[in-house]
Amino acid sequence: MARGGKRPGAGRKPGSVNRPRVATSLGTGTDASQAEQVALFVAAGMEPSEIATAMDLTPIELRAKFKRELKHGATIAKAYLIARLDAALARGNAGAAKQLLGIIGTGGQHEAEPPVDARTAAALRLINGGRA
Amino acid sequence: MTEFDADIPIVETYRGVGIHDKQDEARRKVVRADIDAVFAISRNRAALLAWIEDRRTAPESRLLARAFILAEVEEHKSARRAAPDVDVDRVNAMTVALGKQRCRSRTHYDSFYLPRPAPGSWNRPVERTSPLS
């Protein structure tokens, strides 16, 4: 009778949550992972010409394929990152919980804003499209 | 609001002030520092006016300086006090285009409607590391 060896069903399962979400090489991988890369690059302030070069696409190909990511990259990247934090939270990552609470709890601002006086509040209303 | 009138997209809010898109993290650090500086001078009308005239400062911070000045003017109106000695038209002229997409300079962190200072002038807007497409 043979002894030792891997028991049946052991090892990483197909579709494991630990698989890489994005291609490790730029410009390869699924359309969804490429879209995420483009969104992240836009959020980081890269110009479309730079992104096209990095992804090995012409600017025209980039604009045709990733029009939405080029226009709303920062918002899309933020959404991806929040979703990842949530996934990490689901796996029991306490640090992710703290970060997520920091984002959601303060409405997405950097940190809890100190209370402001009336003039500052009026100025902030003006700058955000309201009236003083 | 038509595409022509659209505001520059905001990618981040810092102390209640929107930071414009198409700026890398190094540039956004500069913008945050300028916003902090305006908050520090928010009660000093002369300093706010000087900030608005300084084309080297981040557009977002110049808009905030304008907002503080207009908030003070509005306060005086509401309290039925004499208006502060401010040329509101000039304040608006120097800043109102800074938040509009169509007025955005491709090459500098500034509005292209404002006249470019002479070469060698101290008051030149900061040049972008790469022009907007």
Contacts between the chains, C-beta under 8 A, distances in Angstrom:
chain1	res1	chain2	res2	distance
A	43	B	11	6.9
A	44	B	24	6.3
A	44	B	25	6.9
A	45	B	22	6.3
A	45	B	23	5.4
A	45	B	24	3.2
A	45	B	25	6.8
A	45	B	27	6.9
A	45	B	28	7.7
A	46	B	24	7.5
A	47	B	22	7.7
A	47	B	130	5.2
A	47	B	132	7.5
A	47	B	133	6.0
A	48	B	133	5.3
A	49	B	130	7.7
A	49	B	133	6.5
A	50	B	130	7.4
A	74	B	9	7.5
A	74	B	11	3.9
A	74	B	12	7.8
A	74	B	21	6.1
A	75	B	11	7.9
A	108	B	13	6.7
A	109	B	13	5.3
A	109	B	14	7.5
A	109	B	15	7.9
A	109	B	16	7.6
A	110	B	12	8.0
A	110	B	13	7.8
A	110	B	14	5.9
A	110	B	15	7.8
A	113	B	15	6.5
A	113	B	16	6.5
A	116	B	16	7.6
A	118	B	75	7.7
A	119	B	42	7.3
A	119	B	43	8.0
A	119	B	68	7.0
A	119	B	71	4.9
A	119	B	72	6.5
A	119	B	75	6.2
A	120	B	39	7.7
A	120	B	42	6.5
A	120	B	68	7.7
A	120	B	71	7.8
A	122	B	67	7.9
A	122	B	71	3.9
A	122	B	74	6.4
A	122	B	75	7.3
A	123	B	42	7.3
A	123	B	64	6.8
A	123	B	67	3.9
A	123	B	68	4.6
A	123	B	70	7.5
A	123	B	71	4.3
A	124	B	16	4.2
A	124	B	17	7.3
A	124	B	67	7.2
A	126	B	67	4.2
A	126	B	70	5.8
A	126	B	71	6.3
A	127	B	16	7.7
A	127	B	17	6.1
A	127	B	18	7.5
A	127	B	63	5.7
A	127	B	64	5.8
A	127	B	67	4.3
A	128	B	16	7.4
A	128	B	18	7.1
A	129	B	7	7.8
A	132	B	67	7.8
A	132	B	70	5.9
A	132	B	71	4.8
A	132	B	74	3.9
A	132	B	75	7.9
